[in-house]
Amino acid sequence: MAVASDAARSAPRVATRDWTRILSSRWMIVVILAFSFAAYAPTLRDWFTGDDFWFLRASQTHGTAGYIKYSFDFRNAGTSLDFDRYRPLYPIAWRLQYAIFGQHAFGYHAVVVALHLLNVWLVWLIARRLFTEGWQSNLAALIFGLHPAYFASVAWLSGANRAFEATPYFLAMLLWIDFTSRQSTRERAWPAYVGALLSFCVAVLFHSSALTLALVLPVYTFVAAPLRPRVFDLRRSWLPFAPIGGACVIFAAIHLWVQGHSAAEQGYTWGWHQYSNYGAYLGLSLQPLPPDAYSGAVRRILDLGAAASSLVMLAATFAIFAARPPLRIAIFAAAWFYASLLLDSTYTLGAFDRTMYVSGGPLAIALVAVVIWLGGMIPENTRRQAARAAPFVVAVVAVLLVVATCGRTRGTSHASSGNERLAIAAQRDIASMPPGSTLYVTNAPRGTLLFSEDSRLQSMLQLYFGDIHVHAITAAQVAALEPALAPGDRIYRYNP
């Protein structure tokens, strides 16, 4: 009886160890990537929407070599809709994709989904270098891969500049971790260092928010690295940061010049609005549904949830930094998260969920670090029970996140399908338009296609009718316009 009793007591422990071994397996990343793909697979059926048509039209009218030269010249920033900021590699990426896929949206969406999966893998690799147990890095990758807050960075092609930026950004962080570890073991470290520097520059050329990595790398080196150098040893501790700091100064000077000499980047400035933007980002961290997308009681509930989420994130941050002994990985991840949002917080038009994509990596790592910290405070018996329930909880939450992310991508899918129907109907109903003529369109889709002006609608129809002018008009305006219609101009009564 005693033997049977001991076996009964040991069974839960064996089951817990088995689950821990499964959840800590390296092969779990395959499952995580499968879940991440499932969340965004529906976007492969989507067409183009919003700013996509600016990049498509520019790609259609420029040769590859000339467009590369044009994009790298920062003096051109603000001179065209596709080049409204100095992010030279992103319009070039559009031009290269256009050379391959033309106007077939599937290829563009496939590239972005593939980039997202690659970024999930990079976050997993970073987490494996930071944490000691496999389940911790697996959980970080799962959170990043399925967090619905920044869905638009994958579902919306024009918002994918963040996904393009994130790949070299996370690679630079991974290589820097490798560089510091090789330094401590006196292995050959310069290839990792050069790779980190080049990846940093590539990330900045995709999006200026990557400049914040220059602040993050010293934090890792002096806070979270296994063998931390002495802060006041200037030659050994700070010399490796000199090339990165120099590159950061050059890029920052370019963006300041662009901001002062063109209409580009005028929406970015330091000010009190940054506090409200940070509050919105903190709210989206734990409650990824944006309140402004709803109305009535639902919006009021989501507003309260966002405010509560912000307070929880602030309290967690304070607890992390005040902990004794210090939670070094958590401190680094929290500092990385706040630093990564610094430049985006200066945007005067508010906080946008897609801007959280890069910060989603450190957010996931910080949340896992908090889970580990809280787990250490739980009594042993309760911890074993929680470990037995954890796999089922994680599986249910993962499925719910896939459903939530798929649900959020339906907004861009609906907009893109409306745009596609208009494009198909216009090609069917309009044989051709003389160059320089004007096409007036009634019943054009609202939303992302018509955003304060007709530039997106014009760029879309120029893909099929060449260099024409396009204006959206109402049915009431048709009667006044039709008698005075200039030769070659046309009114297109679109019937959705």
C-alpha positions as CSV (number, residue, x, y, z in Angstrom):
1,M,0.0,0.0,0.0
2,A,2.8,2.4,0.8
3,V,4.5,1.7,-2.5
4,A,1.1,2.3,-4.3
5,S,0.6,5.5,-2.4
6,D,4.1,6.8,-3.3
7,A,3.5,6.0,-7.0
8,A,0.2,7.9,-6.9
9,R,1.9,10.9,-5.5
10,S,4.8,10.7,-7.9
11,A,2.5,10.4,-11.0
12,P,1.6,14.2,-11.1
13,R,5.3,15.0,-10.8
14,V,6.1,12.7,-13.7
15,A,3.3,14.2,-15.8
16,T,4.5,17.7,-14.9
17,R,8.1,16.8,-16.0
18,D,6.7,15.3,-19.2
19,W,4.8,18.5,-20.0
20,T,7.7,20.6,-19.2
21,R,10.0,18.6,-21.5
22,I,7.4,18.8,-24.3
23,L,6.9,22.6,-23.9
24,S,10.7,23.1,-23.6
25,S,11.4,21.2,-26.8
26,R,13.1,23.0,-29.7
27,W,10.5,21.4,-32.0
28,M,7.8,23.5,-30.3
29,I,8.9,26.4,-32.5
30,V,7.4,24.5,-35.5
31,V,4.1,24.4,-33.7
32,I,4.4,28.1,-32.9
33,L,5.2,29.0,-36.5
34,A,2.2,26.9,-37.6
35,F,-0.1,28.9,-35.2
36,S,1.4,32.2,-36.4
37,F,0.8,31.2,-40.0
38,A,-2.7,30.2,-39.3
39,A,-3.4,33.6,-37.8
40,Y,-2.4,35.4,-41.0
41,A,-3.1,32.8,-43.7
42,P,-6.4,34.5,-44.7
43,T,-4.5,37.6,-45.7
44,L,-3.0,35.6,-48.7
45,R,-6.4,36.0,-50.4
46,D,-6.5,39.8,-49.9
47,W,-5.9,42.4,-52.6
48,F,-4.4,45.9,-52.2
49,T,-5.7,48.8,-50.1
50,G,-4.8,52.2,-48.8
51,D,-1.3,53.5,-49.5
52,D,-0.4,50.3,-51.5
53,F,-1.5,52.0,-54.7
54,W,1.1,54.8,-54.3
55,F,3.9,52.2,-54.2
56,L,2.5,50.2,-57.0
57,R,2.1,53.2,-59.3
58,A,5.6,54.4,-58.5
59,S,7.0,50.9,-59.2
60,Q,5.1,50.8,-62.5
61,T,6.5,54.1,-63.7
62,H,10.2,53.8,-62.5
63,G,13.0,51.5,-63.6
64,T,14.7,49.6,-60.9
65,A,18.2,51.2,-61.1
66,G,16.8,54.7,-61.3
67,Y,14.4,54.1,-58.5
68,I,17.1,52.9,-56.2
69,K,19.2,56.0,-56.9
70,Y,16.1,58.2,-56.4
71,S,15.2,56.5,-53.1
72,F,18.6,56.8,-51.5
73,D,18.8,60.6,-52.2
74,F,17.4,62.0,-49.0
75,R,16.7,65.3,-50.8
76,N,13.8,63.6,-52.6
77,A,12.0,62.8,-49.4
78,G,8.6,64.5,-49.4
79,T,8.5,65.0,-53.2
80,S,6.2,62.0,-53.9
81,L,3.5,60.1,-52.1
82,D,5.5,56.9,-52.1
83,F,8.5,58.7,-50.6
84,D,6.9,60.8,-48.0
85,R,9.5,59.8,-45.4
86,Y,13.2,58.9,-45.7
87,R,12.9,55.1,-45.6
88,P,14.8,54.3,-48.8
89,L,14.9,50.5,-48.6
90,Y,11.1,50.2,-48.3
91,P,10.1,51.7,-51.7
92,I,12.9,49.7,-53.2
93,A,11.5,46.6,-51.7
94,W,8.2,47.4,-53.4
95,R,9.9,48.0,-56.7
96,L,11.7,44.6,-56.5
97,Q,8.5,42.8,-55.6
98,Y,6.7,44.6,-58.5
99,A,9.3,43.2,-60.9
100,I,8.5,39.7,-59.7
101,F,4.7,39.8,-58.9
102,G,3.4,42.7,-60.9
103,Q,-0.1,43.5,-59.8
104,H,-0.8,40.0,-58.2
105,A,-1.4,40.7,-54.5
106,F,-0.8,37.1,-53.4
107,G,3.0,37.4,-53.8
108,Y,3.2,40.6,-51.8
109,H,1.2,39.1,-48.9
110,A,3.2,35.9,-49.0
111,V,6.4,37.9,-48.6
112,V,5.0,39.7,-45.6
113,V,3.7,36.5,-43.9
114,A,7.1,34.9,-44.5
115,L,8.8,37.8,-42.9
116,H,6.5,37.6,-39.9
117,L,7.4,33.9,-39.5
118,L,11.1,34.8,-39.8
119,N,10.7,37.5,-37.2
120,V,9.0,35.0,-34.8
121,W,11.9,32.7,-35.2
122,L,14.4,35.5,-34.5
123,V,12.5,36.5,-31.3
124,W,12.7,32.8,-30.3
125,L,16.5,32.8,-30.9
126,I,16.9,36.0,-28.9
127,A,14.8,34.6,-26.0
128,R,16.8,31.3,-26.0
129,R,19.9,33.4,-25.4
130,L,18.3,35.3,-22.6
131,F,16.3,32.6,-20.7
132,T,17.6,29.3,-19.2
133,E,14.6,27.0,-20.0
134,G,13.2,26.2,-23.4
135,W,9.5,26.8,-22.5
136,Q,10.4,30.4,-21.7
137,S,11.7,31.1,-25.2
138,N,8.8,29.2,-26.7
139,L,6.3,31.2,-24.8
140,A,8.0,34.5,-25.8
141,A,7.8,33.5,-29.5
142,L,4.2,32.5,-29.1
143,I,3.2,35.8,-27.6
144,F,5.0,37.7,-30.4
145,G,3.7,35.6,-33.2
146,L,0.0,35.8,-32.1
147,H,-0.4,39.2,-30.4
148,P,-3.3,40.9,-32.2
149,A,-2.2,44.4,-31.4
150,Y,0.1,44.9,-34.4
151,F,-1.9,42.8,-36.9
152,A,-1.9,45.6,-39.5
153,S,1.9,45.3,-39.9
154,V,1.3,41.9,-41.5
155,A,-2.3,42.2,-42.9
156,W,-1.8,45.6,-44.5
157,L,1.0,45.7,-47.1
158,S,1.7,49.4,-46.6
159,G,2.0,48.8,-42.9
160,A,4.6,46.0,-43.5
161,N,7.5,48.5,-43.4
162,R,7.6,47.4,-39.7
163,A,7.9,43.8,-40.6
164,F,10.7,44.6,-43.1
165,E,12.4,46.7,-40.5
166,A,12.0,44.0,-37.7
167,T,14.0,41.4,-39.5
168,P,17.4,43.2,-39.6
169,Y,16.5,44.9,-36.2
170,F,16.1,41.5,-34.4
171,L,19.0,40.1,-36.3
172,A,21.2,43.0,-35.0
173,M,20.1,42.3,-31.5
174,L,20.8,38.6,-31.8
175,L,24.3,39.2,-33.3
176,W,25.1,41.7,-30.6
177,I,24.2,39.1,-27.9
178,D,26.5,36.7,-29.7
179,F,29.2,39.4,-29.9
180,T,29.1,40.1,-26.2
181,S,29.2,36.4,-25.3
182,R,32.1,35.7,-27.6
183,Q,34.0,38.7,-26.0
184,S,33.6,37.1,-22.6
185,T,34.9,33.7,-23.8
186,R,37.7,35.3,-25.9
187,E,36.4,33.7,-29.1
188,R,36.5,35.4,-32.5
189,A,33.9,38.1,-32.0
190,W,34.4,40.5,-35.0
191,P,32.1,38.7,-37.5
192,A,29.1,39.0,-35.1
193,Y,30.0,42.6,-34.4
194,V,30.2,43.6,-38.1
195,G,26.9,41.7,-38.7
196,A,25.2,43.6,-35.9
197,L,26.4,46.9,-37.3
198,L,25.3,46.2,-40.9
199,S,22.0,44.8,-39.7
200,F,21.4,48.0,-37.6
201,C,22.0,50.2,-40.7
202,V,19.7,48.1,-42.9
203,A,17.0,48.3,-40.2
204,V,17.3,52.1,-40.1
205,L,17.1,52.4,-43.9
206,F,13.8,50.5,-43.7
207,H,12.4,52.7,-40.9
208,S,13.8,55.4,-38.7
209,S,12.4,53.9,-35.5
210,A,15.2,51.4,-35.6
211,L,17.5,54.2,-34.4
212,T,16.4,53.4,-30.9
213,L,18.5,50.2,-31.0
214,A,21.5,52.4,-30.4
215,L,20.1,53.0,-26.9
216,V,19.1,49.3,-26.3
217,L,22.5,47.7,-27.1
218,P,24.3,49.4,-24.2
219,V,21.4,48.5,-21.8
220,Y,21.8,44.8,-22.7
221,T,25.6,45.0,-22.4
222,F,25.7,46.6,-18.9
223,V,22.5,45.1,-17.5
224,A,21.7,41.7,-19.0
225,A,24.9,40.3,-20.5
226,P,26.3,37.2,-18.7
227,L,29.7,39.0,-18.1
228,R,28.9,42.7,-17.8
229,P,31.8,45.1,-18.4
230,R,32.6,48.0,-16.1
231,V,30.6,51.1,-17.1
232,F,33.5,53.4,-16.4
233,D,36.1,51.5,-18.4
234,L,35.7,53.8,-21.4
235,R,38.1,52.0,-23.8
236,R,36.9,48.4,-23.3
237,S,33.2,49.1,-22.5
238,W,32.2,52.0,-24.7
239,L,34.6,51.7,-27.7
240,P,32.4,49.0,-29.5
241,F,29.5,51.5,-29.5
242,A,31.4,54.2,-31.3
243,P,30.6,53.0,-34.9
244,I,27.0,52.4,-34.1
245,G,26.8,55.8,-32.4
246,G,28.4,57.4,-35.4
247,A,25.9,55.7,-37.8
248,C,23.1,56.8,-35.5
249,V,24.3,60.4,-35.6
250,I,24.5,60.4,-39.4
251,F,21.0,58.9,-39.9
252,A,19.5,61.3,-37.3
253,A,21.1,64.2,-39.0
254,I,19.5,63.1,-42.3
255,H,16.1,62.9,-40.8
256,L,16.4,66.2,-39.1
257,W,17.4,67.8,-42.5
258,V,14.4,66.1,-44.1
259,Q,12.1,67.4,-41.4
260,G,13.4,70.9,-41.8
261,H,13.6,71.1,-45.6
262,S,10.5,69.3,-46.8
263,A,6.9,68.5,-45.9
264,A,8.0,65.0,-44.9
265,E,8.0,63.9,-41.2
266,Q,6.2,67.1,-40.1
267,G,3.9,65.0,-37.9
268,Y,6.8,64.0,-35.6
269,T,7.8,66.3,-32.8
270,W,8.7,66.1,-29.1
271,G,5.9,67.2,-26.7
272,W,3.4,66.3,-24.0
273,H,1.4,64.2,-26.5
274,Q,4.0,61.5,-26.1
275,Y,2.7,60.6,-22.6
276,S,-0.8,59.9,-24.0
277,N,0.8,57.9,-26.9
278,Y,2.8,55.8,-24.4
279,G,-0.4,55.2,-22.4
280,A,-2.1,54.0,-25.5
281,Y,0.8,51.7,-26.3
282,L,0.7,50.3,-22.8
283,G,-3.0,49.7,-23.1
284,L,-2.6,47.8,-26.4
285,S,0.0,45.6,-24.8
286,L,-2.6,43.8,-22.7
287,Q,-5.8,44.8,-24.4
288,P,-5.1,44.7,-28.2
289,L,-8.6,45.8,-29.3
290,P,-8.6,49.5,-30.2
291,P,-11.6,51.3,-28.4
292,D,-12.0,53.8,-31.3
293,A,-13.1,50.9,-33.6
294,Y,-16.3,50.5,-31.6
295,S,-19.1,52.6,-30.2
296,G,-21.5,52.7,-27.3
297,A,-21.1,50.5,-24.3
298,V,-18.5,48.3,-26.0
299,R,-16.3,51.4,-26.5
300,R,-16.7,52.5,-22.9
301,I,-15.7,49.0,-21.6
302,L,-12.7,48.9,-23.9
303,D,-11.6,52.4,-22.8
304,L,-11.7,51.2,-19.2
305,G,-9.8,48.1,-20.1
306,A,-7.2,50.1,-21.9
307,A,-6.7,52.4,-18.9
308,A,-6.5,49.4,-16.6
309,S,-4.0,47.7,-18.9
310,S,-1.8,50.8,-18.9
311,L,-1.9,50.9,-15.1
312,V,-1.0,47.2,-14.9
313,M,1.9,47.7,-17.3
314,L,3.2,50.7,-15.3
315,A,2.9,48.8,-12.0
316,A,4.7,45.8,-13.5
317,T,7.5,48.1,-14.8
318,F,7.9,49.7,-11.4
319,A,8.0,46.3,-9.7
320,I,10.6,45.0,-12.1
321,F,12.9,48.0,-11.6
322,A,12.4,48.0,-7.8
323,A,13.0,44.2,-7.3
324,R,15.8,43.0,-5.1
325,P,17.8,41.2,-6.3
326,P,17.3,42.9,-9.7
327,L,15.5,41.0,-12.4
328,R,18.1,41.7,-15.1
329,I,16.4,40.1,-18.1
330,A,13.1,41.8,-17.1
331,I,14.8,45.2,-16.6
332,F,16.5,44.9,-20.0
333,A,13.3,43.8,-21.8
334,A,11.2,46.6,-20.2
335,A,13.8,49.2,-21.1
336,W,14.0,47.8,-24.6
337,F,10.2,48.0,-24.9
338,Y,10.0,51.6,-23.8
339,A,13.0,52.7,-25.9
340,S,11.6,51.0,-29.0
341,L,8.5,53.2,-28.9
342,L,10.3,56.4,-28.2
343,L,10.4,57.8,-31.7
344,D,6.9,56.6,-32.6
345,S,5.6,58.3,-29.5
346,T,6.5,61.7,-31.0
347,Y,3.8,61.2,-33.7
348,T,1.3,64.0,-33.2
349,L,-1.6,62.2,-34.7
350,G,-1.7,59.5,-32.0
351,A,-0.5,56.0,-31.4
352,F,-1.2,53.4,-34.1
353,D,-1.3,49.7,-33.3
354,R,0.9,48.7,-36.3
355,T,3.8,50.8,-34.8
356,M,4.0,48.3,-32.0
357,Y,5.4,45.5,-34.2
358,V,9.1,45.9,-33.4
359,S,8.3,46.5,-29.8
360,G,6.3,43.3,-29.7
361,G,9.6,41.4,-29.4
362,P,10.8,43.0,-26.2
363,L,7.2,43.1,-24.9
364,A,6.9,39.3,-25.2
365,I,10.3,38.8,-23.5
366,A,9.3,41.2,-20.7
367,L,5.9,39.4,-20.1
368,V,7.7,36.0,-19.9
369,A,10.2,37.5,-17.4
370,V,7.3,38.7,-15.3
371,V,5.6,35.3,-15.5
372,I,8.9,33.7,-14.2
373,W,9.2,36.2,-11.5
374,L,5.6,35.7,-10.3
375,G,6.0,32.0,-10.6
376,G,8.8,32.2,-8.1
377,M,6.4,33.7,-5.5
378,I,3.9,30.9,-5.8
379,P,4.1,28.0,-3.2
380,E,5.6,24.8,-4.5
381,N,2.3,22.8,-4.5
382,T,0.4,25.5,-6.3
383,R,3.3,25.8,-8.8
384,R,3.0,22.1,-9.6
385,Q,-0.7,22.4,-10.1
386,A,-0.2,25.4,-12.3
387,A,2.4,23.6,-14.4
388,R,0.0,20.7,-15.0
389,A,-2.7,23.2,-16.2
390,A,-0.4,25.4,-18.1
391,P,-0.3,23.4,-21.4
392,F,-4.1,23.4,-21.7
393,V,-4.3,27.1,-20.8
394,V,-1.6,28.0,-23.4
395,A,-3.3,25.9,-26.0
396,V,-6.7,27.5,-25.4
397,V,-5.2,31.0,-25.3
398,A,-3.3,30.3,-28.5
399,V,-6.4,29.3,-30.4
400,L,-8.3,32.4,-29.1
401,L,-5.4,34.6,-30.2
402,V,-5.5,33.0,-33.7
403,V,-9.2,33.7,-33.9
404,A,-8.8,37.2,-32.6
405,T,-6.0,38.0,-35.1
406,C,-7.9,36.5,-38.0
407,G,-10.9,38.6,-36.9
408,R,-8.9,41.8,-37.0
409,T,-7.5,41.1,-40.4
410,R,-11.0,41.0,-41.8
411,G,-11.1,44.8,-41.8
412,T,-8.3,45.0,-44.3
413,S,-9.7,42.1,-46.3
414,H,-13.1,43.8,-46.6
415,A,-11.4,47.1,-47.8
416,S,-9.2,45.3,-50.3
417,S,-12.1,43.3,-51.8
418,G,-14.1,46.5,-52.4
419,N,-11.1,48.0,-54.1
420,E,-10.6,44.9,-56.3
421,R,-14.2,45.0,-57.4
422,L,-13.9,48.6,-58.5
423,A,-10.7,47.8,-60.4
424,I,-12.3,44.9,-62.2
425,A,-15.4,46.8,-63.1
426,A,-13.5,49.8,-64.4
427,Q,-11.4,47.7,-66.7
428,R,-14.5,46.0,-68.0
429,D,-16.5,49.2,-68.5
430,I,-13.8,51.6,-69.7
431,A,-11.8,50.7,-72.8
432,S,-9.2,53.5,-72.5
433,M,-8.7,57.1,-71.4
434,P,-6.6,59.7,-73.2
435,P,-3.5,60.8,-71.4
436,G,-4.1,63.8,-69.2
437,S,-7.8,63.4,-69.2
438,T,-10.0,63.3,-66.1
439,L,-12.1,60.4,-64.9
440,Y,-14.9,61.2,-62.4
441,V,-16.0,58.2,-60.3
442,T,-19.3,58.0,-58.4
443,N,-19.8,55.4,-55.6
444,A,-16.1,54.8,-55.1
445,P,-15.3,52.7,-52.0
446,R,-14.9,54.8,-48.9
447,G,-12.5,54.0,-46.1
448,T,-8.9,53.4,-46.9
449,L,-9.2,54.1,-50.6
450,L,-10.6,57.6,-50.1
451,F,-8.8,59.2,-47.3
452,S,-9.2,63.0,-47.3
453,E,-8.3,63.2,-51.0
454,D,-8.3,61.2,-54.2
455,S,-4.6,60.3,-54.5
456,R,-5.1,56.6,-53.6
457,L,-8.1,56.2,-56.0
458,Q,-6.1,58.0,-58.7
459,S,-3.0,55.8,-58.2
460,M,-5.1,52.7,-58.4
461,L,-6.8,53.6,-61.7
462,Q,-3.6,54.9,-63.2
463,L,-2.3,51.3,-63.0
464,Y,-4.8,50.5,-65.8
465,F,-5.4,53.7,-67.7
466,G,-2.0,55.5,-67.5
467,D,-1.4,59.1,-66.7
468,I,-4.9,60.4,-66.0
469,H,-6.6,62.5,-63.3
470,V,-9.2,60.8,-61.1
471,H,-11.7,62.4,-58.8
472,A,-14.4,60.9,-56.6
473,I,-17.7,62.7,-56.9
474,T,-21.2,62.3,-55.5
475,A,-24.3,61.5,-57.5
476,A,-25.5,65.1,-56.8
477,Q,-22.4,66.5,-58.5
478,V,-22.9,64.6,-61.7
479,A,-25.8,66.7,-62.9
480,A,-23.9,69.9,-62.6
481,L,-20.7,68.5,-64.1
482,E,-22.0,66.5,-67.0
483,P,-23.0,69.4,-69.3
484,A,-19.6,71.1,-69.0
485,L,-17.5,67.9,-69.4
486,A,-14.3,68.6,-71.3
487,P,-13.4,66.5,-74.4
488,G,-11.8,63.2,-73.4
489,D,-13.0,63.4,-69.8
490,R,-15.5,60.8,-68.5
491,I,-17.9,60.2,-65.7
492,Y,-17.9,56.6,-64.5
493,R,-21.0,55.6,-62.5
494,Y,-19.7,52.7,-60.6
495,N,-22.3,50.2,-59.5
496,P,-20.9,48.2,-56.5
